[in-house]
Structure formats: C-alpha cells, structure tokens
Amino acid sequence: MSDAKRISWGKPRKPTDADRDALREDLLTRARAVRADGWDTHRPEWTAGQVAAVAYLLGDLDVLTELEESEGTVLSRYAAELFGFHGGRKDIEAGLAGTQAWFDTVRKALGAGA
C-alpha cells in the first residue's frame, strides 16, 4: 500500500446571501442593459453563461437556441453558483426547484424595475 498522502481540496465553498444578492444585481444590470441597448452592444463582452442567464431571464428563446441552451442547462449551471457544489447537486436532484424559484424572483424584480 502506498504512503501517498490523500489530496484534500478543502471544504467546498458555500455561497452566502450576499453572494446571491451580488449575482442578482449583476444579472438585473445586464438584463436591463440588453433591454435598453439590444444584444449587439453587450453579447461579445459577456461569457456564454452570462448571455444564457440573461436570455433566460428575458425569455429570449432565439438567443438560447443559438447558444444551444435550454431552461434546464441554464438552471443546472447556476444551481452550484447559488447553493454551492453539494447544495447545487441536491437542487438538481430535486428538479432545480430552488434555482428556478431564485430566477423567478430575479425576473419579478426585472419586471418591477422596467
């Protein structure tokens, strides 16, 4: 048997309410920018994941289709971002209800601020 020491990646980081609030504000700012200026100004500057999340918030199926994304892929990507690795995995196993509810609150805030 080897005496090699087992690798430990440390304790997985769990996002805080402040992390989720910052993500919410970032997505709201991006979605409002697309509403004001259109996609052409912003899309080249953002990651595919950011574009997909904003398109999902705005209900822009054309952009999601171009990116080969769906509601499920967007929500799966953001589950860990919102709840950490273990919490995200649990939310995926539960049908992404928590992630979907979080995006619904962001969408409502976007509608109220429009």
DRENPA-3360 file (N, C-alpha, C; in nm, 2 decimals, always signed):
BEGIN
1 = MSDAKRIS = +0.09/-0.12/+0.00/+0.00/+0.00/+0.00/+0.09/+0.12/+0.00 ~ +0.05/+0.22/-0.07/+0.13/+0.34/-0.08/+0.11/+0.43/+0.04 ~ +0.22/+0.50/+0.07/+0.22/+0.60/+0.17/+0.18/+0.74/+0.12 ~ +0.13/+0.75/+0.00/+0.10/+0.88/-0.06/-0.01/+0.94/+0.02 ~ +0.00/+1.07/+0.04/-0.10/+1.14/+0.12/-0.22/+1.17/+0.03 ~ -0.34/+1.15/+0.08/-0.46/+1.18/+0.01/-0.48/+1.33/-0.02 ~ -0.52/+1.36/-0.14/-0.54/+1.50/-0.17/-0.67/+1.55/-0.11 ~ -0.66/+1.67/-0.05/-0.78/+1.73/+0.01/-0.80/+1.86/-0.06;
9 = WGKPRKPT = -0.91/+1.89/-0.12/-0.94/+2.01/-0.18/-1.00/+2.11/-0.09 ~ -1.00/+2.08/+0.04/-1.06/+2.17/+0.13/-1.21/+2.16/+0.14 ~ -1.27/+2.24/+0.22/-1.41/+2.24/+0.24/-1.47/+2.32/+0.12 ~ -1.57/+2.26/+0.05/-1.63/+2.33/-0.06/-1.70/+2.47/-0.01 ~ -1.68/+2.57/-0.09/-1.73/+2.70/-0.06/-1.88/+2.70/-0.08 ~ -1.95/+2.75/+0.02/-2.10/+2.77/+0.01/-2.13/+2.92/-0.01 ~ -2.19/+2.95/-0.12/-2.23/+3.09/-0.14/-2.32/+3.15/-0.03 ~ -2.30/+3.27/+0.00/-2.37/+3.34/+0.10/-2.49/+3.42/+0.04;
17 = DADRDALR = -2.58/+3.47/+0.13/-2.68/+3.56/+0.08/-2.63/+3.68/+0.01 ~ -2.52/+3.73/+0.05/-2.45/+3.84/-0.01/-2.40/+3.80/-0.15 ~ -2.35/+3.68/-0.17/-2.31/+3.63/-0.30/-2.43/+3.63/-0.39 ~ -2.54/+3.57/-0.34/-2.66/+3.56/-0.43/-2.71/+3.70/-0.46 ~ -2.71/+3.79/-0.37/-2.76/+3.93/-0.39/-2.67/+3.99/-0.50 ~ -2.54/+3.97/-0.49/-2.45/+4.03/-0.59/-2.48/+3.97/-0.73 ~ -2.50/+3.84/-0.74/-2.53/+3.78/-0.86/-2.66/+3.83/-0.92 ~ -2.76/+3.85/-0.83/-2.89/+3.90/-0.87/-2.87/+4.04/-0.93;
25 = EDLLTRAR = -2.80/+4.13/-0.86/-2.78/+4.26/-0.91/-2.71/+4.26/-1.05 ~ -2.61/+4.18/-1.06/-2.53/+4.17/-1.18/-2.62/+4.13/-1.30 ~ -2.71/+4.02/-1.28/-2.80/+3.98/-1.38/-2.90/+4.08/-1.42 ~ -2.95/+4.15/-1.31/-3.05/+4.26/-1.34/-2.99/+4.37/-1.42 ~ -2.87/+4.41/-1.39/-2.80/+4.51/-1.46/-2.78/+4.47/-1.61 ~ -2.74/+4.35/-1.63/-2.72/+4.30/-1.76/-2.85/+4.29/-1.84 ~ -2.95/+4.24/-1.78/-3.08/+4.23/-1.85/-3.14/+4.37/-1.88 ~ -3.12/+4.46/-1.79/-3.17/+4.60/-1.82/-3.09/+4.66/-1.93;
33 = AVRADGWD = -2.96/+4.63/-1.94/-2.87/+4.68/-2.05/-2.92/+4.63/-2.18 ~ -2.95/+4.50/-2.19/-3.00/+4.44/-2.31/-3.13/+4.50/-2.35 ~ -3.22/+4.53/-2.26/-3.35/+4.59/-2.29/-3.33/+4.73/-2.34 ~ -3.23/+4.80/-2.29/-3.21/+4.94/-2.33/-3.13/+4.95/-2.47 ~ -3.03/+4.86/-2.48/-2.93/+4.88/-2.59/-2.94/+4.76/-2.70 ~ -3.00/+4.65/-2.66/-3.00/+4.54/-2.75/-2.88/+4.45/-2.72 ~ -2.88/+4.33/-2.78/-2.78/+4.23/-2.76/-2.64/+4.27/-2.82 ~ -2.64/+4.33/-2.94/-2.52/+4.36/-3.01/-2.41/+4.43/-2.93;
41 = THRPEWTA = -2.46/+4.52/-2.85/-2.36/+4.60/-2.77/-2.29/+4.52/-2.66 ~ -2.36/+4.43/-2.60/-2.32/+4.36/-2.48/-2.27/+4.21/-2.50 ~ -2.34/+4.14/-2.59/-2.31/+4.00/-2.61/-2.16/+3.96/-2.63 ~ -2.09/+4.04/-2.71/-1.95/+4.00/-2.73/-1.86/+4.01/-2.61 ~ -1.91/+4.09/-2.51/-1.83/+4.12/-2.39/-1.86/+4.02/-2.28 ~ -1.96/+3.94/-2.29/-2.00/+3.85/-2.18/-1.97/+3.71/-2.21 ~ -1.96/+3.63/-2.11/-1.94/+3.49/-2.13/-2.07/+3.42/-2.18 ~ -2.06/+3.31/-2.24/-2.18/+3.24/-2.29/-2.28/+3.21/-2.17;
49 = GQVAAVAY = -2.22/+3.18/-2.06/-2.31/+3.15/-1.94/-2.39/+3.28/-1.90 ~ -2.32/+3.39/-1.90/-2.39/+3.52/-1.87/-2.50/+3.55/-1.97 ~ -2.46/+3.53/-2.10/-2.56/+3.56/-2.21/-2.68/+3.47/-2.19 ~ -2.65/+3.34/-2.16/-2.76/+3.24/-2.15/-2.85/+3.28/-2.03 ~ -2.79/+3.32/-1.92/-2.87/+3.36/-1.80/-2.96/+3.48/-1.83 ~ -2.91/+3.58/-1.90/-2.98/+3.70/-1.93/-3.09/+3.66/-2.03 ~ -3.06/+3.58/-2.13/-3.16/+3.54/-2.23/-3.27/+3.46/-2.16 ~ -3.24/+3.38/-2.06/-3.34/+3.31/-1.99/-3.43/+3.40/-1.91;
57 = LLGDLDVL = -3.37/+3.50/-1.84/-3.45/+3.60/-1.77/-3.54/+3.68/-1.86 ~ -3.49/+3.71/-1.98/-3.57/+3.79/-2.07/-3.67/+3.71/-2.16 ~ -3.66/+3.58/-2.14/-3.74/+3.49/-2.22/-3.70/+3.49/-2.37 ~ -3.58/+3.51/-2.40/-3.53/+3.52/-2.54/-3.49/+3.38/-2.59 ~ -3.59/+3.31/-2.65/-3.56/+3.18/-2.69/-3.47/+3.17/-2.81 ~ -3.47/+3.28/-2.89/-3.38/+3.28/-3.01/-3.23/+3.28/-2.96 ~ -3.20/+3.36/-2.87/-3.06/+3.36/-2.82/-3.03/+3.22/-2.75 ~ -3.12/+3.17/-2.67/-3.09/+3.04/-2.61/-3.07/+2.93/-2.71;
65 = TELEESEG = -3.15/+2.94/-2.82/-3.14/+2.84/-2.92/-3.00/+2.85/-2.99 ~ -2.96/+2.97/-3.02/-2.83/+3.00/-3.08/-2.72/+2.94/-3.00 ~ -2.73/+2.95/-2.87/-2.63/+2.90/-2.77/-2.64/+2.75/-2.74 ~ -2.75/+2.69/-2.80/-2.78/+2.55/-2.77/-2.80/+2.53/-2.62 ~ -2.87/+2.62/-2.57/-2.91/+2.62/-2.42/-3.06/+2.60/-2.41 ~ -3.10/+2.56/-2.29/-3.24/+2.55/-2.26/-3.26/+2.59/-2.11 ~ -3.38/+2.59/-2.07/-3.40/+2.63/-1.93/-3.32/+2.53/-1.83 ~ -3.32/+2.41/-1.87/-3.25/+2.31/-1.78/-3.10/+2.33/-1.78;
73 = TVLSRYAA = -3.04/+2.36/-1.89/-2.90/+2.38/-1.89/-2.86/+2.51/-1.81 ~ -2.94/+2.62/-1.83/-2.91/+2.74/-1.76/-2.93/+2.72/-1.61 ~ -3.04/+2.66/-1.57/-3.06/+2.63/-1.42/-2.96/+2.54/-1.36 ~ -2.92/+2.44/-1.44/-2.82/+2.34/-1.39/-2.69/+2.42/-1.36 ~ -2.65/+2.50/-1.46/-2.52/+2.58/-1.45/-2.53/+2.67/-1.32 ~ -2.64/+2.73/-1.29/-2.64/+2.83/-1.18/-2.68/+2.76/-1.05 ~ -2.72/+2.64/-1.05/-2.75/+2.58/-0.92/-2.63/+2.58/-0.82 ~ -2.52/+2.54/-0.87/-2.40/+2.54/-0.78/-2.35/+2.68/-0.75;
81 = ELFGFHGG = -2.37/+2.77/-0.85/-2.34/+2.91/-0.83/-2.42/+2.97/-0.71 ~ -2.54/+2.93/-0.70/-2.63/+2.98/-0.60/-2.62/+2.91/-0.46 ~ -2.60/+2.78/-0.47/-2.61/+2.70/-0.35/-2.48/+2.62/-0.31 ~ -2.38/+2.63/-0.39/-2.25/+2.56/-0.37/-2.26/+2.42/-0.43 ~ -2.15/+2.35/-0.43/-2.14/+2.22/-0.50/-2.25/+2.12/-0.45 ~ -2.25/+2.10/-0.32/-2.34/+2.00/-0.26/-2.48/+2.05/-0.27 ~ -2.51/+2.17/-0.23/-2.64/+2.22/-0.24/-2.70/+2.23/-0.38 ~ -2.61/+2.26/-0.48/-2.65/+2.26/-0.62/-2.69/+2.12/-0.67;
89 = RKDIEAGL = -2.60/+2.03/-0.63/-2.63/+1.89/-0.67/-2.77/+1.84/-0.61 ~ -2.79/+1.88/-0.48/-2.92/+1.84/-0.42/-3.04/+1.91/-0.50 ~ -3.02/+2.04/-0.54/-3.12/+2.10/-0.61/-3.15/+2.04/-0.75 ~ -3.04/+2.00/-0.81/-3.05/+1.93/-0.94/-3.13/+1.80/-0.92 ~ -3.10/+1.73/-0.82/-3.17/+1.60/-0.79/-3.32/+1.63/-0.76 ~ -3.35/+1.74/-0.70/-3.49/+1.78/-0.67/-3.56/+1.85/-0.78 ~ -3.50/+1.85/-0.90/-3.57/+1.91/-1.01/-3.54/+2.06/-1.03 ~ -3.44/+2.11/-0.96/-3.40/+2.25/-0.98/-3.50/+2.35/-0.92;
97 = AGTQAWFD = -3.59/+2.31/-0.83/-3.69/+2.39/-0.78/-3.64/+2.52/-0.71 ~ -3.53/+2.51/-0.63/-3.47/+2.62/-0.57/-3.41/+2.72/-0.66 ~ -3.34/+2.67/-0.76/-3.28/+2.76/-0.86/-3.38/+2.83/-0.94 ~ -3.49/+2.75/-0.98/-3.59/+2.81/-1.06/-3.67/+2.92/-0.98 ~ -3.69/+2.89/-0.85/-3.75/+2.99/-0.77/-3.67/+3.12/-0.76 ~ -3.54/+3.10/-0.74/-3.45/+3.22/-0.74/-3.46/+3.30/-0.86 ~ -3.45/+3.23/-0.98/-3.46/+3.31/-1.11/-3.60/+3.37/-1.12 ~ -3.70/+3.31/-1.07/-3.83/+3.38/-1.07/-3.84/+3.51/-0.99;
105 = TVRKALGA = -3.77/+3.51/-0.88/-3.76/+3.64/-0.80/-3.68/+3.74/-0.88 ~ -3.58/+3.70/-0.95/-3.50/+3.80/-1.02/-3.58/+3.85/-1.14 ~ -3.66/+3.76/-1.21/-3.74/+3.80/-1.32/-3.85/+3.90/-1.27 ~ -3.91/+3.87/-1.15/-4.01/+3.97/-1.10/-3.94/+4.10/-1.07 ~ -3.82/+4.10/-1.01/-3.75/+4.23/-0.99/-3.72/+4.30/-1.12 ~ -3.69/+4.23/-1.22/-3.67/+4.29/-1.35/-3.80/+4.35/-1.41 ~ -3.91/+4.28/-1.39/-4.04/+4.34/-1.43/-4.07/+4.46/-1.36 ~ -4.05/+4.46/-1.23/-4.08/+4.58/-1.14/-3.99/+4.70/-1.17;
113 = GA = -3.87/+4.67/-1.21/-3.78/+4.78/-1.24/-3.78/+4.83/-1.38 ~ -3.86/+4.77/-1.46/-3.86/+4.80/-1.61/-3.93/+4.93/-1.64;
% end
